[in-house]
Amino acid sequence: MLNQFAVAEVLPAILMVVSLRNEKDFKIILWTFFVSTLICCVYAIYTLIIDRNPYVGVINLLYSKRDFVLTLGEELDYSRGFAGTSSTFEFANGFGYFIPVTFSLMFFFYQIKKTMLKLILLLLLSICVIICTKRSAIVAYVVFWIIYWLYSSRKQKKKILLFFVSMIFVAILLIYSIPQLSSVQGLLESSIFFWNDDMKIKNDIHGSSFGMRVEQVLYPFVLVADNFLFGKGFGWHTYYLSEHELHPVLQGFESIITVAISDGGFCGLILWSYLFYISYKYSSLKDKKKKYYKIFTFVQLTIAIATGFSYFFFYGMYIVLLNRFYLLRDKGQ
């Protein structure tokens, strides 16, 4: 388990550190990141237009033992009442993890130098927040704007507030007046009022309820009662899921808190918390204001608490990009 984690999750960040030797390397990797994000977002919208996800369908057929009919049925997700896509990810959870974290990083580079490509990517990522149909992605996206608003100047706060009040008014008008958007209405309501399980039931939204999430946070302490300090051992949750598919209480271990405690006990929770701290310090090394780094860290924490840390390599690569930006370019793009 440790070898797999090191190769799949940690190695990409190490390769980024080694690869980013000068400004030219940084530009190449940054443009690769822009193009990859563009492809991912455009393809996500395309899958909804054709009502299929052929890329993921082929990947599942090649690398899983499921039959052809079952695989085709899993190409798009209809659990929210309308089609949701995972884009180039095998599951929508991965896509939902990718979107808010990538939006935060893209917003950082957009503020440094505003270009049409970055603005388009931000708009596409905002659309993908909805079409991935994951409430955790919506919550993390909302958290981004709340934290950004809190760190803004008084003048900026008024502009942001006016813009979002106008957008919310238009969105409410469209959603509640067009019957075809009733499913989107249910998704947004259950995401904004995520603590209200009655809202989830009312809108027939599948997925973990708020009560289940609270139980999933508390239950790991019961699970590791026989070894509170060190838990079940590194990678135990992955082993358990490979043997049993889902846990009766923790389901797919869908939070960094459940993973940290189950695998590492109290020490594991402390180590994961320390990882976020040193990652933040590393990424914001050369920036005195640290505004966007704090926002990025808050968004990452939100999505990790909501969905786990199955895509750690994105976070690892992104903090290297943030660190190298000022280190290599001296606050210029």
C-alpha positions as CSV (number, residue, x, y, z in Angstrom):
1,M,0.0,0.0,0.0
2,L,2.8,2.4,0.9
3,N,4.6,1.7,-2.4
4,Q,1.4,2.3,-4.4
5,F,0.7,5.6,-2.5
6,A,4.3,6.8,-3.0
7,V,4.3,6.0,-6.8
8,A,0.7,7.1,-7.6
9,E,0.3,10.1,-5.3
10,V,3.7,11.4,-4.1
11,L,5.9,10.8,-7.2
12,P,4.0,13.2,-9.5
13,A,4.8,16.1,-7.1
14,I,8.5,15.1,-6.8
15,L,8.7,14.9,-10.6
16,M,7.2,18.5,-10.8
17,V,9.9,19.7,-8.4
18,V,12.6,18.1,-10.5
19,S,11.1,19.3,-13.8
20,L,10.6,23.0,-12.9
21,R,14.2,24.1,-13.2
22,N,13.7,27.5,-14.9
23,E,11.1,29.9,-16.3
24,K,10.9,28.0,-19.6
25,D,10.0,24.8,-17.9
26,F,7.4,26.6,-15.8
27,K,5.7,28.0,-18.9
28,I,5.6,24.6,-20.6
29,I,4.1,22.9,-17.6
30,L,1.6,25.8,-17.0
31,W,0.4,25.7,-20.6
32,T,0.1,21.9,-20.5
33,F,-2.0,22.4,-17.4
34,F,-4.2,25.0,-19.2
35,V,-4.7,22.8,-22.3
36,S,-5.4,19.7,-20.2
37,T,-8.0,21.5,-18.2
38,L,-9.6,22.9,-21.3
39,I,-9.9,19.4,-22.8
40,C,-11.3,18.0,-19.6
41,C,-14.0,20.7,-19.4
42,V,-15.0,20.7,-23.1
43,Y,-15.2,16.9,-23.1
44,A,-17.4,16.9,-20.0
45,I,-19.9,19.2,-21.8
46,Y,-19.6,17.0,-25.0
47,T,-20.6,13.9,-23.0
48,L,-23.8,15.5,-21.9
49,I,-24.6,16.6,-25.5
50,I,-24.2,13.0,-26.9
51,D,-25.6,11.5,-23.6
52,R,-22.6,9.1,-23.4
53,N,-19.1,9.0,-22.1
54,P,-17.3,6.8,-24.6
55,Y,-13.8,7.4,-23.2
56,V,-14.6,6.2,-19.7
57,G,-16.8,3.4,-21.2
58,V,-13.8,2.1,-23.1
59,I,-11.4,2.4,-20.1
60,N,-13.9,0.5,-17.9
61,L,-14.2,-2.2,-20.5
62,L,-10.5,-2.6,-20.8
63,Y,-9.6,-2.5,-17.1
64,S,-12.6,-4.0,-15.3
65,K,-14.4,-7.4,-15.3
66,R,-17.8,-5.9,-15.6
67,D,-20.0,-6.8,-18.5
68,F,-20.6,-4.6,-21.5
69,V,-24.2,-3.6,-20.7
70,L,-23.4,-2.7,-17.1
71,T,-20.4,-0.6,-18.1
72,L,-22.5,1.4,-20.7
73,G,-25.1,2.0,-18.0
74,E,-22.4,3.6,-15.8
75,E,-21.1,6.1,-18.4
76,L,-23.2,8.9,-17.1
77,D,-24.7,9.4,-13.6
78,Y,-28.5,10.0,-13.3
79,S,-28.6,9.7,-9.5
80,R,-29.4,13.5,-9.1
81,G,-32.4,13.4,-11.5
82,F,-30.5,14.6,-14.5
83,A,-27.4,13.5,-16.4
84,G,-24.1,14.1,-14.6
85,T,-20.7,13.4,-16.1
86,S,-17.3,12.3,-14.8
87,S,-15.5,13.7,-17.9
88,T,-12.2,12.0,-18.3
89,F,-12.3,10.5,-14.8
90,E,-13.6,7.0,-14.1
91,F,-16.0,8.3,-11.4
92,A,-17.8,11.6,-10.9
93,N,-16.2,11.8,-7.4
94,G,-12.8,12.3,-9.0
95,F,-14.1,15.0,-11.3
96,G,-15.8,16.7,-8.4
97,Y,-12.5,16.7,-6.5
98,F,-10.6,18.1,-9.5
99,I,-12.9,21.0,-10.3
100,P,-12.9,23.3,-7.2
101,V,-9.2,22.7,-6.5
102,T,-8.3,23.5,-10.1
103,F,-10.6,26.5,-10.2
104,S,-8.8,27.9,-7.1
105,L,-5.4,27.5,-8.8
106,M,-6.7,28.9,-12.1
107,F,-8.1,31.9,-10.3
108,F,-4.7,32.6,-8.8
109,F,-3.1,32.7,-12.2
110,Y,-6.0,34.8,-13.7
111,Q,-5.5,37.4,-11.0
112,I,-1.7,37.6,-11.7
113,K,-2.4,38.2,-15.4
114,K,-5.9,38.3,-16.9
115,T,-6.2,36.6,-20.3
116,M,-9.2,35.4,-22.3
117,L,-8.1,31.7,-22.1
118,K,-8.0,31.8,-18.3
119,L,-11.4,33.5,-18.1
120,I,-12.8,30.9,-20.4
121,L,-11.3,28.1,-18.3
122,L,-12.8,29.7,-15.1
123,L,-16.2,29.8,-16.8
124,L,-16.0,26.2,-18.0
125,L,-14.9,25.0,-14.6
126,S,-17.9,26.9,-13.0
127,I,-20.2,25.0,-15.5
128,C,-18.6,21.7,-14.6
129,V,-19.3,22.3,-10.9
130,I,-23.0,21.8,-11.8
131,I,-22.7,19.1,-14.4
132,C,-20.5,16.8,-12.3
133,T,-23.6,16.7,-10.0
134,K,-21.4,16.3,-6.8
135,R,-22.6,18.4,-3.9
136,S,-19.1,18.3,-2.4
137,A,-17.8,20.2,-5.5
138,I,-20.6,22.8,-5.1
139,V,-19.9,23.3,-1.4
140,A,-16.2,23.7,-2.0
141,Y,-16.9,26.1,-4.9
142,V,-19.1,28.2,-2.6
143,V,-16.4,28.1,0.1
144,F,-13.9,29.5,-2.4
145,W,-16.1,32.6,-3.0
146,I,-16.9,33.1,0.7
147,I,-13.2,33.0,1.7
148,Y,-12.3,35.2,-1.3
149,W,-15.0,37.7,-0.3
150,L,-13.7,37.8,3.3
151,Y,-10.2,38.5,2.1
152,S,-11.3,41.3,-0.3
153,S,-11.2,45.0,0.3
154,R,-14.4,46.8,1.2
155,K,-14.8,48.1,-2.4
156,Q,-14.3,44.7,-3.9
157,K,-16.7,43.2,-1.4
158,K,-19.5,45.5,-2.6
159,K,-18.8,44.6,-6.2
160,I,-18.7,40.8,-5.5
161,L,-21.9,41.0,-3.4
162,L,-23.7,42.9,-6.1
163,F,-22.6,40.5,-8.8
164,F,-23.6,37.4,-6.9
165,V,-26.9,38.8,-5.8
166,S,-27.7,39.6,-9.5
167,M,-26.5,36.1,-10.6
168,I,-28.5,34.4,-7.9
169,F,-31.6,36.3,-8.8
170,V,-31.3,35.4,-12.5
171,A,-30.5,31.7,-11.6
172,I,-33.5,31.5,-9.3
173,L,-35.7,33.0,-11.9
174,L,-34.6,30.5,-14.5
175,I,-34.6,27.4,-12.3
176,Y,-38.0,28.0,-10.8
177,S,-39.7,29.1,-14.0
178,I,-38.3,26.4,-16.4
179,P,-39.7,22.9,-15.4
180,Q,-36.8,21.1,-17.1
181,L,-34.4,22.6,-14.5
182,S,-36.3,21.3,-11.5
183,S,-33.6,18.6,-10.9
184,V,-30.9,21.3,-10.9
185,Q,-33.0,23.2,-8.3
186,G,-33.1,20.1,-6.1
187,L,-29.3,19.6,-6.4
188,L,-28.5,23.2,-5.5
189,E,-31.0,23.3,-2.6
190,S,-29.6,20.1,-1.1
191,S,-26.0,21.4,-1.6
192,I,-26.5,24.8,-0.1
193,F,-28.5,23.4,2.8
194,F,-26.3,20.3,3.1
195,W,-27.0,19.9,6.9
196,N,-30.7,19.6,6.2
197,D,-31.5,15.9,5.4
198,D,-35.2,16.7,4.8
199,M,-34.1,18.9,1.9
200,K,-32.2,15.9,0.4
201,I,-35.2,13.6,0.8
202,K,-37.6,16.2,-0.6
203,N,-35.5,16.6,-3.8
204,D,-34.8,12.8,-4.1
205,I,-31.1,13.4,-4.0
206,H,-28.9,10.3,-3.5
207,G,-25.6,10.2,-1.7
208,S,-24.6,10.5,2.0
209,S,-26.9,12.6,4.2
210,F,-25.6,15.1,6.7
211,G,-26.4,12.6,9.5
212,M,-24.4,9.9,7.8
213,R,-21.4,12.3,7.4
214,V,-21.4,13.1,11.1
215,E,-21.6,9.4,11.9
216,Q,-18.7,8.7,9.5
217,V,-16.6,11.3,11.3
218,L,-17.3,9.9,14.8
219,Y,-17.3,6.1,14.0
220,P,-13.5,5.8,13.2
221,F,-12.8,6.5,16.9
222,V,-14.9,3.4,17.7
223,L,-13.1,1.5,15.0
224,V,-9.7,2.1,16.4
225,A,-10.6,1.9,20.1
226,D,-8.2,-1.1,20.5
227,N,-5.3,1.0,19.1
228,F,-6.3,4.7,19.4
229,L,-2.8,6.0,18.9
230,F,-1.9,4.2,15.6
231,G,-5.1,2.9,14.2
232,K,-5.3,-0.1,11.8
233,G,-2.2,0.7,9.8
234,F,-1.3,2.7,6.7
235,G,-3.5,1.8,3.7
236,W,-6.0,-0.3,5.8
237,H,-9.0,1.4,4.4
238,T,-7.9,0.5,0.8
239,Y,-7.4,-3.1,1.8
240,Y,-10.8,-3.2,3.4
241,L,-12.6,-1.8,0.3
242,S,-10.7,-4.3,-1.9
243,E,-12.1,-7.1,0.2
244,H,-15.6,-5.8,1.1
245,E,-16.4,-3.1,-1.5
246,L,-18.2,-0.8,1.1
247,H,-18.0,-0.5,4.9
248,P,-21.5,-0.7,6.6
249,V,-21.0,2.7,8.3
250,L,-18.0,4.4,6.6
251,Q,-19.1,3.4,3.1
252,G,-16.2,4.3,0.8
253,F,-14.2,6.2,3.5
254,E,-15.3,9.4,1.9
255,S,-13.4,11.9,4.2
256,I,-9.8,12.6,5.0
257,I,-10.8,12.5,8.6
258,T,-12.1,8.9,8.4
259,V,-9.1,7.8,6.5
260,A,-6.6,9.5,8.8
261,I,-8.1,8.0,12.0
262,S,-8.9,4.5,10.6
263,D,-5.4,4.1,9.1
264,G,-3.3,6.0,11.6
265,G,-5.4,6.7,14.7
266,F,-4.8,9.9,16.7
267,C,-1.2,10.1,15.3
268,G,-2.5,9.8,11.8
269,L,-4.9,12.7,12.2
270,I,-2.1,14.8,13.6
271,L,0.3,13.9,10.7
272,W,-2.3,14.6,8.0
273,S,-3.1,18.0,9.7
274,Y,0.6,18.8,9.8
275,L,0.9,17.8,6.1
276,F,-1.7,20.6,5.2
277,Y,0.2,23.1,7.3
278,I,3.7,22.4,5.8
279,S,2.1,22.3,2.3
280,Y,0.6,25.7,2.9
281,K,3.9,27.1,4.2
282,Y,5.8,25.5,1.2
283,S,3.3,26.9,-1.4
284,S,3.3,30.4,0.0
285,L,7.0,30.6,0.6
286,K,7.7,33.8,-1.4
287,D,4.4,35.7,-1.1
288,K,4.0,38.0,1.9
289,K,0.3,38.6,1.5
290,K,-0.6,34.8,1.2
291,K,-4.2,35.6,0.3
292,Y,-4.7,33.2,-2.5
293,Y,-2.7,30.5,-0.8
294,K,-5.0,30.6,2.2
295,I,-8.0,30.4,-0.1
296,F,-6.5,27.5,-2.0
297,T,-5.8,25.7,1.3
298,F,-9.3,26.2,2.6
299,V,-10.8,24.8,-0.6
300,Q,-8.5,21.8,-0.5
301,L,-9.4,21.2,3.1
302,T,-13.2,21.4,2.3
303,I,-13.0,18.9,-0.6
304,A,-10.7,16.5,1.4
305,I,-13.1,16.5,4.4
306,A,-16.1,16.0,2.0
307,T,-14.7,13.4,-0.3
308,G,-11.4,12.1,1.0
309,F,-7.9,12.3,-0.4
310,S,-8.0,9.8,-3.3
311,Y,-6.5,12.3,-5.7
312,F,-3.6,13.6,-3.6
313,F,-1.4,14.0,-6.6
314,F,-3.4,17.0,-7.9
315,Y,-2.8,18.8,-4.6
316,G,0.8,17.9,-4.6
317,M,1.4,19.2,-8.1
318,Y,-0.5,22.3,-7.5
319,I,1.4,23.4,-4.4
320,V,4.6,22.9,-6.4
321,L,3.3,25.2,-9.1
322,L,2.4,27.8,-6.5
323,N,5.8,27.5,-4.9
324,R,7.8,27.7,-8.1
325,F,5.7,30.6,-9.5
326,Y,7.5,33.2,-7.3
327,L,10.6,31.2,-6.9
328,L,11.3,31.2,-10.6
329,R,9.5,34.2,-11.9
330,D,10.0,36.8,-9.2
331,K,6.3,37.9,-9.2
332,G,6.0,38.1,-13.0
333,Q,4.2,35.9,-15.5
